[in-house]
Amino acid sequence: MTDNAFVHQSSYVDENVTIGAGTKIWHFCHIMPEARIGMNCTIGQNVCIGSGVSIGNGCKIQNNVSIYTGVTLEDDVFCGPSMVFTNVYNPRAHVPRMDEARPTLVKRGASLGANCTIVCGVTIGAYAFVGAGSVVTRDVPEHALVYGNPARQHGRVCSCGEILPADLRCLVCGAAYTPEGLALRRI
C-alpha cells in the first residue's frame, strides 16, 4: 500500500493488497488479500472488495457495494450505491461452487446505476451506462444505454455520459461518433 492513500481507521485492509496513490477508502470497508486498487479511486462506506479483484485508476465505488472475486473494473468505472455483482451463476448454500465463479469485466468509463445487479459472466462495454435498478444478464455493448429487468438497450451514450441523438453527435460536449457494428468509434 502506498503512503499516499487514505484508509479510514474503521476499515480493514488484509495482507498483500495494492492501493494506489490518491485513493481514499472510507468507513467500514474490507479489502481482502490480493486485491489491487488503482490510483485516485474513491471507495465509499461499507464496501467489500474480494480476493484478487482488480480495480483500475479513477474508479468511484459508492456505499454498500460488494465486488466479488472474479470482477475486474477498468479505469474510470462508476459503481452506484448498493449495486450488486454476483460471482456464481447458480448458487446453493449446500453446494460449494466457488471454483465455478464466472469472471465479470467492466470496461473503461462505464457507469453502473444505483441498485442495479450485474449477473456474473458478462462484459460491460466501455462507456456503457446501466440504469438504476436494472438487472444485466448478458453483455452490454460499448456506449450502450441499458435499463430494465432484464436490461435491454434503449439508446447510446457519449463518453461524457449524455444520451446521444440519432446523428450520434453529443449535444453537450460536441463529440461525434460513427457506428462500427455494435460499437461506436469517435470521429
Buried (B, 14 or more C-beta within 10 A) or exposed (E): BEEEBEBEEEBEBEEEBBBBEBBBBBEBBBBBEBBBBBBBBBBBBBBBBBBBBBBBBBBBBBBBBBBBBBBBBBBBBBBBBBBBBBBBEEEEEEEEEEEEBBEBBBBBBBBBBBBBBBBBBBBBBBBBBBBBBBBBEEBBBBBBBBBEEEBEBEBBBBBEBBBBEEEBBBEEEEBBBEEEEEBBEEE
